[in-house]
Amino acid sequence: MSIRTAQWLCGTALVVGLLGDQLLRSEPWGVGAALWLILSIGTALVVARTTRAAGGAALMALLLAAGGFAACLAWRDAPTLKGWNVLATGAALTLGLLAVGNVRLRVASLAEYVTGVARAALWAAVGPIVLVGRDLIGRERAAGGASPRLRALVVGIVITIPILILFGALLTSADPVFDRLTRFLIVWDFEQLLSHLLLIGFLSWMAAGYLRSVVTPSAALTRPVAEVPRPGWDALAVGIPLGALALLFLAFIVVQARYLFGGEDLIRTTVGLTYAEYARRGFFELVAVAGLVLPLLMAAEWVLGASDRFTVRVYRGLAATILVLVGCIIASAAMRLRLYHDAYGLTHDRLYAAAVMVWIASALAWFGATVLRGQRHRFVFGAVMAGLAVVAGMNVLDPDVVIARANLAHAARGHELDTSYLTRLSADATATLAAALPALSTAERCAIGRHLAQEERRRRESDWRSWSLSRSRADGAVREIDVVGAGCPTSDPPDAATEPAPGI
């Protein structure tokens, strides 16, 4: 790496840190965070193209994908969805470093992914030290000292400080207005200053490490992963636990078929629960069961003796059986979710758990299509892409709108409307709630309408960095109609939003 490139990367990383300090300090995150991430990712794209970084088209595609997820921060307003978008952005950026490190993403094993991520994280953390210590200062010393520009910069700063202090003191003494202005600019809150310096330093450090990894990955990042010897278990050692698990799943499914399809009377007389309580008790546990099966099957595939054809056939037969049974368990969880929704409505926990369940089902199906057909090298990439696709799909689906519509429809069928939960939804759901106000009862209309109007006033006073398309549309929806309407009492009732949240 040339001295000029090292200087360019250091300056770029500092600018990224300064911009991040200004754009990330407003909550909730909105267009400010999206703008900072997009600018940072755009910088990485420019650096990669200019320096012809390794990774090629894969790196470019992943950086663009990261930019797409970052842009969603300025689209949707739901906090959980924003968290998922941040995770997806980080995942795409990390995969980009793996592509730079010559990891063949489409056919890389799980060990290559795990090792590659660990190496990339370590190198991004220590990269700034190498960038400044070796690429910049070390090369300048080898070239015979600091560059003329760097020397001029240091000399200029050293001379400027005493000049400003001297003439500034004279001018502030000469004019009281100028004195108040300079005192306003110079008097700093030390804690706030330290907070800015720490954030700028952290963001600049991470940016420098990432850009240094893109331009010149370390030998450790590009070194092939050594193949760990597999234990080579035989059919008996692998078959007993998998067979026992298959029998356990089969017994559970038989019981499920009896109770889920036997009706509420059978459940009430047998276990003393209503249909909805029965569904509520098991949904999240079933999602956890489905999620734990995948790493178990992967571990079993790794420990078996791959050269023993009989052992491989036993494993594949039992694994395929377990996949079918887990599919039935996932179907049972989906039915429980439907029963749960029919009784209590929809919540964030239930909807996001359903999204996780979709990813688990996709990963399990992909496991059967790849690993069980002798193509284990294709599994990890497909599973990761399925996860990113689920996050993208949730952005398109707009979870809070789905929840609002589902609960309004649930109330229209004669159930009680949980206004306290609806007021906890983000600005994504505001237009839906505002449009539904005329059909609600006076108490419901007043509770939701007051909340929407109050949130609109808060957004009006919020920082521009928290702007998002959903928040803008929400403000327009509130201003277009009378969200409170006639018939509401003049005095505010107790705020419904302060009531305890319903159980998951």
Number of C-alpha atoms within 10 A of each C-alpha: 14 11 18 12 17 21 17 13 26 23 14 20 27 19 17 23 27 18 21 24 22 16 21 21 16 18 13 20 20 29 24 26 27 26 21 21 26 20 16 22 22 15 18 24 20 13 20 20 14 10 14 12 18 20 20 14 10 17 25 19 15 20 23 19 19 26 23 18 27 27 22 23 31 23 23 24 26 22 14 13 22 23 12 19 25 20 17 23 26 15 17 24 22 22 25 26 28 28 23 25 25 16 23 16 19 12 16 17 20 16 14 20 19 11 17 27 18 14 20 27 19 14 21 24 17 16 25 25 16 16 25 17 12 16 20 23 19 16 18 16 12 9 11 8 12 16 16 8 9 12 11 12 11 11 11 11 10 11 10 11 10 11 11 11 10 10 11 15 13 12 13 16 12 11 10 11 11 14 17 12 11 15 12 10 9 9 8 10 9 9 9 10 10 11 13 18 14 14 18 21 17 15 20 25 22 20 28 30 26 27 27 28 25 27 22 17 23 17 9 14 25 17 13 14 15 9 9 7 8 12 11 17 18 18 18 11 14 21 20 12 13 21 18 12 15 21 15 13 20 19 11 14 18 10 12 15 12 12 18 19 11 11 12 16 13 17 19 15 10 10 9 12 16 17 20 18 17 20 23 22 14 14 21 20 12 20 22 14 14 21 19 12 18 18 10 12 20 15 11 18 22 16 16 21 18 17 9 13 11 13 21 20 13 18 24 19 16 22 24 17 18 22 22 18 20 24 16 18 21 22 14 21 23 19 15 24 24 16 19 22 20 16 17 22 23 24 23 17 13 19 18 15 17 19 17 18 21 18 22 23 22 17 22 23 16 18 25 20 15 17 18 18 10 13 13 20 16 20 22 24 18 19 19 16 14 19 19 22 14 18 22 18 13 17 20 12 11 17 24 26 20 18 20 25 17 17 25 24 14 20 16 13 10 8 15 13 19 18 18 20 20 23 24 15 21 19 27 25 26 30 20 18 26 23 13 15 20 14 11 15 11 16 14 19 24 23 24 26 23 20 22 24 18 12 20 22 12 11 18 14 9 14 15 14 21 23 24 25 18 21 26 16 16 25 21 14 20 21 13 10 12 14 24 22 14 10 10 17 10 6 6 10 12 9 13 18 16 11 10 9 11 10 8 13
